[in-house]
Amino acid sequence: MDLRHGTKDAGSISPLDRKTDALSEETASSSVSCPVVSLSLFDRSLKRLRAPGPHGPRVSTPKVVNDPDDAFTSVLEVQSQVKTSLSEFENRITLTEKKVATMTTLSKSLDEAHETIKRLVTENDSNKQFSMMNNLEISGIPYAKGENLLTVLRNISTKVGYSLGDSDVDVIHRVRRFHSDQSETQKNNRPPAVIVRFTQRRRKNELLAAVRARRGLTTADIGLPGPAATVYVGDHLTPANKLLLKQARQLRLQHNYTFLWIRDCKIFIRKTEQNFYDGEFFDNSFDVFRSDRSAEESGAARGGGAAVATGLARAAACSL
């Protein structure tokens, strides 16, 4: 039999060679043609398998053999290596898909956690502000050693014409001023604010209304020594609401809003006198029914509208 690597005589023909010759003769004598695999195509495929991948060669280079039995064994080894490589790739793909699914789940959980934290922060600030509803904050009072803040408060109430009782004040003290950034802290050397906690919210609101009606209160008005400085009296706001008030003041300047004020620790802003919000006059315990004036139909700048607020045991009316 004439082989590619040489010629063998009849005595050296192996049993595999005899089977191969018989199969070749049977194939040649039959009328059915067998597909022939191009050696060049096989070589190219083998080169691709031998080419280095990201984790090394896809399959190891088989050794060159002359015996057909060894060649068949070598092909089986290559096939086994290919199957092993494919199995590894499938495992990596499966692991990657699991990681992607886990990351998607974690991302969703993180978004939900952010929303929960945001809601809890808002609720906490709202509860904190509610606990400060009985407080007044007084700014612009110079610090003096051995000062009597209750006397200062009495002087303020006397100046604005309000009678302050002995049982109206629960506690009065100074607190460090809140600053939104470090630069503002360095530039602002104003003394710490004075916080007054009243035993009744009604009494606090009455004093605050008297101060606002007086307007232009200074340190000289309440008998404090030194140059006259403006004294500010208002609701005691949380740091978050103070920052919101600062932003509202900037918004007022940018958009030319006319009114900005605080009522019951809530911040209100209005562009003109021709509109108002229910919360400016009535708290949440009221149901408000309104009939607003039509400026186009009436031609009037004021009047012509009405609002009625009803509660459990009280009612209030307001002319617009």
C-alpha positions in Angstrom: 0.0 0.0 0.0 1.4 3.4 -1.0 1.1 5.9 1.9 1.9 9.5 2.1 5.0 8.9 4.3 6.4 6.0 2.4 5.8 2.5 0.8 5.1 -0.5 2.9 5.5 -4.1 1.7 3.0 -6.8 2.2 4.6 -8.2 5.3 4.5 -4.8 7.1 0.8 -4.1 6.5 -1.1 -3.7 9.7 -4.7 -4.9 10.3 -5.8 -1.2 10.2 -4.2 -0.8 6.8 -6.0 -3.9 5.4 -9.4 -2.5 6.6 -8.6 0.9 5.1 -7.7 -0.8 1.7 -10.8 -2.8 1.7 -12.9 0.2 2.5 -11.2 2.1 -0.3 -11.8 -0.6 -2.8 -15.5 -0.9 -1.8 -15.9 2.8 -2.1 -14.2 2.9 -5.5 -16.4 0.1 -6.8 -19.6 1.6 -5.6 -21.5 4.2 -7.5 -22.0 6.5 -4.4 -19.4 9.2 -4.0 -18.0 10.0 -0.5 -17.4 13.7 0.5 -13.7 14.6 0.5 -12.5 17.0 3.2 -9.8 19.4 1.9 -6.5 19.1 3.7 -6.0 22.9 3.4 -9.4 23.5 5.1 -8.4 21.1 7.9 -5.1 22.9 8.3 -6.7 26.3 8.5 -9.2 25.0 11.2 -6.4 23.5 13.1 -4.4 26.7 13.0 -7.3 28.6 14.4 -7.6 26.2 17.3 -3.9 26.5 18.0 -4.0 30.3 17.8 -3.6 31.9 21.3 -6.8 33.2 23.0 -7.2 35.5 26.0 -6.4 32.7 28.3 -3.8 30.9 26.2 -4.0 28.5 23.2 -7.5 27.1 22.6 -6.0 23.6 22.2 -2.5 22.3 22.5 -0.6 21.5 19.4 -0.8 17.8 18.7 2.4 15.9 18.2 3.3 14.8 14.6 2.7 11.1 14.3 3.2 8.6 11.4 1.1 5.8 12.7 -2.6 6.0 11.9 -3.6 4.7 15.3 -1.6 7.4 17.0 -3.2 10.0 14.6 -6.7 8.9 15.5 -5.8 9.1 19.2 -4.4 12.6 18.6 -7.6 13.7 16.9 -9.6 12.4 19.9 -7.4 14.4 22.3 -8.0 17.6 20.3 -11.7 17.0 20.3 -11.7 16.4 24.0 -9.7 19.7 24.5 -12.2 21.6 22.3 -15.1 20.2 24.4 -13.4 21.2 27.6 -12.7 24.7 26.3 -16.3 25.1 25.2 -17.5 23.9 28.6 -15.3 26.5 30.3 -16.7 29.2 28.1 -20.3 28.2 28.9 -19.5 28.2 32.6 -18.0 31.7 32.3 -21.0 33.0 30.3 -23.4 31.5 32.9 -21.4 33.1 35.8 -21.4 36.4 34.0 -25.2 36.3 33.5 -25.7 35.5 37.2 -23.5 38.5 38.1 -25.4 40.8 35.7 -28.7 39.6 37.2 -27.3 40.2 40.8 -26.1 43.7 39.8 -29.6 44.5 38.4 -31.2 43.4 41.6 -28.8 45.3 43.7 -29.3 48.5 41.6 -33.0 48.3 42.1 -32.6 47.7 45.8 -30.2 50.7 46.0 -32.7 52.9 44.2 -35.5 51.8 46.6 -33.1 52.5 49.6 -32.4 56.0 48.3 -36.1 56.7 48.0 -36.7 55.4 51.5 -33.8 57.4 53.0 -35.1 60.5 51.2 -38.6 60.0 52.6 -37.3 59.3 56.1 -35.1 62.5 56.0 -38.1 64.5 55.0 -40.3 63.0 57.7 -37.6 63.5 60.3 -37.2 67.2 59.4 -41.0 67.7 59.4 -41.2 66.1 62.9 -38.3 68.1 64.1 -39.9 71.3 62.8 -43.2 70.4 64.5 -41.3 70.0 67.8 -40.0 73.6 67.3 -43.4 75.2 66.6 -43.5 76.8 70.1 -40.0 78.4 69.6 -39.0 81.9 68.7 -35.6 82.8 67.3 -34.1 86.2 68.1 -31.1 87.4 66.1 -28.9 90.5 66.5 -28.7 90.5 70.4 -25.0 91.2 71.3 -23.5 88.8 73.7 -22.6 90.1 77.2 -21.1 88.3 80.1 -23.6 87.5 82.8 -26.5 88.6 80.5 -30.1 88.0 81.5 -31.9 86.8 78.4 -35.3 86.8 80.1 -34.9 90.5 80.8 -34.1 91.1 77.1 -37.2 89.2 76.1 -39.3 91.3 78.5 -37.9 94.5 77.1 -38.8 93.3 73.6 -42.4 92.5 74.6 -42.8 95.8 76.4 -41.5 97.7 73.3 -44.0 96.1 71.0 -46.8 96.5 73.5 -47.3 92.9 74.4 -47.9 91.7 78.0 -45.6 88.7 78.7 -46.6 86.5 81.7 -44.3 84.7 84.0 -45.6 81.3 82.9 -45.4 82.0 79.2 -41.7 81.1 78.8 -40.5 77.5 79.2 -36.8 78.1 78.5 -34.6 80.7 76.9 -31.0 80.2 75.8 -28.5 80.9 73.0 -27.6 78.5 70.2 -24.9 78.4 67.6 -26.0 79.9 64.3 -26.5 77.5 61.3 -24.4 78.2 58.2 -24.8 76.4 54.9 -21.1 76.5 54.0 -17.7 77.2 55.6 -17.1 80.5 53.8 -20.3 81.9 55.2 -19.2 80.9 58.7 -15.9 82.7 58.3 -17.4 85.9 57.0 -20.3 86.0 59.5 -19.3 87.0 63.1 -22.8 87.7 64.4 -23.5 86.6 68.0 -25.4 83.3 68.5 -29.1 83.5 68.2 -31.4 83.4 71.2 -34.1 80.7 71.3 -37.2 81.1 73.3 -39.5 78.2 74.0 -43.0 79.1 75.0 -45.4 77.0 77.0 -48.2 77.8 74.6 -48.0 78.2 70.8 -50.8 80.8 70.9 -48.7 83.1 73.2 -45.7 82.7 70.9 -47.8 83.6 67.8 -49.2 86.7 69.6 -45.8 88.0 70.5 -44.5 87.4 67.0 -47.5 89.2 65.5 -46.9 92.2 67.8 -43.2 92.3 66.7 -44.1 92.2 63.0 -46.6 95.0 63.5 -44.0 97.1 65.2 -41.3 96.7 62.5 -37.8 98.2 62.7 -36.8 96.9 66.1 -33.2 97.7 67.2 -31.0 97.1 70.1 -31.3 100.7 71.2 -35.1 100.2 71.4 -34.7 97.5 74.1 -32.0 99.3 76.1 -28.9 97.5 75.0 -25.6 99.4 75.0 -23.5 100.1 71.9 -24.5 101.3 68.4 -28.0 100.5 67.3 -28.3 97.2 65.4 -31.4 95.6 63.9 -33.0 92.9 66.0 -34.8 90.1 64.1 -37.6 88.0 65.7 -39.1 85.0 63.8 -40.0 81.3 63.8 -37.3 78.9 64.8 -36.6 76.9 61.6 -34.7 73.7 61.2 -31.4 73.8 59.2 -33.1 72.3 56.2 -35.8 75.0 56.2 -33.3 77.7 56.8 -31.5 76.6 53.7 -34.9 76.5 51.9 -35.5 80.1 53.0 -32.2 81.2 51.6 -33.0 79.6 48.3 -36.5 81.2 48.3 -34.9 84.6 48.8 -32.6 84.0 45.8 -35.6 82.9 43.8 -37.5 86.0 44.7 -34.7 88.3 43.4 -34.3 86.3 40.2 -38.0 86.3 39.3 -39.0 89.6 40.8 -41.5 88.2 43.3 -43.1 90.8 45.6 -43.8 88.9 48.8 -41.8 86.3 50.8 -42.8 85.5 54.4 -43.0 82.7 57.0 -46.1 81.6 58.8 -46.2 78.7 61.3 -42.7 77.7 60.2 -43.8 77.4 56.6 -42.3 79.5 53.8 -44.5 81.3 51.4 -43.8 83.3 48.3 -46.1 85.3 46.1 -45.6 87.3 42.9 -48.4 89.9 43.3 -51.2 90.9 45.7 -53.8 89.4 43.4 -53.4 85.8 44.5 -53.0 84.0 47.7 -52.8 80.4 48.9 -55.1 78.7 51.5 -52.2 77.9 53.8 -51.4 81.6 54.2 -54.5 82.1 56.3 -55.8 78.7 57.3 -54.0 75.7 58.7 -54.6 72.0 57.8 -57.4 71.6 60.3 -59.7 73.7 58.0 -61.6 72.8 54.8 -61.3 75.9 52.6 -64.0 76.8 50.0 -63.2 79.7 47.6 -64.8 81.9 45.1 -62.0 83.9 43.5 -62.5 87.3 41.9 -62.2 87.5 38.1 -60.0 90.5 37.3 -60.9 90.4 33.6 -64.7 90.4 34.2 -64.9 92.8 37.2 -62.0 95.1 36.2 -61.3 95.5 39.9 -57.8 95.2 41.4 -59.1 94.2 44.8 -62.2 92.7 46.4 -65.0 90.7 44.8 -64.0 87.2 46.0 -64.6 85.2 49.2 -63.2 82.2 51.0 -64.9 80.2 53.8 -63.0 77.7 56.0 -64.8 75.2 58.1 -63.4 73.0 60.9 -64.7 70.6 63.4 -65.9 73.2 65.9 -65.1 76.5 64.3 -65.5 78.4 61.1 -63.7 81.4 59.5 -64.3 83.7 56.6 -62.0 85.9 54.6 -62.8 88.6 52.0 -60.6 88.5 49.0 
